[in-house]
Amino acid sequence: MKLHRNYIVASIILIMIVGSLALVRYLGNPAPLAFCTPAAGVITFFALLTDRRSGLAGTAGDYNERLRQAIAAAVIVQYLVLVGLVAFFIKSVEKLPPITETMLSSFTTVTSVVVAFYFGASAFVDSKAKAKVDAEKP
């Protein structure tokens, strides 16, 4: 049975997270997570950018759509990995370190802007395509 490419990418990211967490436990140092979090975003970005299975493969519009999808997905995946690691793997119930709070609030803002841009741009492109189709009708 052939797995869908996105499932393979998700599996790679999950294996990378589990491996990083195992290294953190083994080494007693959180440094592997500094690799894991951005790597999840980079892997997602390039996996979606190079996915050419859409109906417009090879056109400029297709590349722009894939680029928007890749950026939005990479930021969201990286945000989910970051929040998951911070939320579930802190050692105490005390207040988070100030750098962690700053990073989470900043990345939450960035993620919100990227998601808003993605849906705004997609709606604009869809409305332009609909207007073009309507204009071509006799």
N, C-alpha and C positions, 0 to 999 in steps of 0.2 A: 504494500500500500504506500503510495507516494504522499508524503506530507506536504501540505500547503506551505509555501515559502515563509509566510508570516509566522506560522507555528514553529518553524525551525529557528527563526530569529528570536522569537520569544523564549524558546527553550535554551538557546545560547545565552541570552541575558540572565535567565533564572539560574543556569549552571554557574555563570560568572559570579552572581550574587552569593550563591551558596558557597562557592570556592573562596570568595573573599571573606565571608563570615567565618569559614573554617580556618583560614589563615590568621584572622584576627584572634580567634580563640587560641590557636597554636602559638603564635608569636607574642600574644599579649599586647599587641600594638594595633591601633585602628588604621594604620597607613594603607593596607590593602583596599579599604573602602574609599580612599582618596582616588584610587584608580577605577574602582568599580562604578561609581556614580556617573562620572562623565563618559566612561566607556559605553554605558548603556544608551546614552543619548547619541553618541557617535555611531554605534552599530545600527540603531534604529534609523537615523538620518540616511546613512548610505544604503541600507537595505531598501528603504522606500524610494529613494531617489533613483536607484538603478532598476526598480521594478517596471518593466515595460509591457505589462499585460493589459494595459488599458486600450480602449478602442481607437484612440487618437495617436498611437505610438509613432514617434518620429516628428510630430509637429511641434511648433513653438508653443502652442497652447497647452499641449500635453506636458511639455517640460515644465512650464510655469506652474501648472496644477500639481505635478509631482513634487516640485520644489516647495510649494506651499504646504502640501501634505507632509512632506518629510520634515520640514522645520517645526510644524505644529506637533507632529507625533514625537519627534525627538525631545522637544521641550517638555511635553506632557509625561513621557516615559521617564525622563531624568527627574522630573519633579516627583513623580510617584515613588521612584526608588529612594530619593532623598527623604521624603516624608516618611516612608515606610521604615527606613533605617533609623531615623531620629525618633519616631514615635514608638517603635517597638523594641529598640535595642539600647535604650538609655539605662544606666545602672541604678539610678535612684529616682525617687518621685519628687525630688526637689526641683527648683527652677533650672531651666536649661542655661548653659553658658551663654553669655551675651553674643559671642560670635555666631553661635548656632541660631539664636533668635533672629539676629540681623540677616543671616543667610536665608533662613526660611521666609521671613517677611519679604525680602527682596526678590527671592525666586518666585514667591506667590504672585507678586506684582508682575514680574516678567511673564509668567505663565498666563496670567489673566490678559495681558496685552496681546500676547501671541494668539491665544484662542479667539479673542475679539477680532483681531486682524484677519485670521484665517476665515472665520465665518463671514465677516464683512466683505472680504475679497471674493469669496466664493459666491456670495449673493450678487455682487456686482457683475461678475463674469456670467453667471446664469441669466441675469436680467438683460445683459448685452446680447447674449446668444439668442434669447427669446425675442428680443426686439429685431434682431437680424432675420430670424425665421419669419416673423410677422410681416416685416417689410418686403420679403421675397414673395409672399402670397399674392396672387392676383386679386 
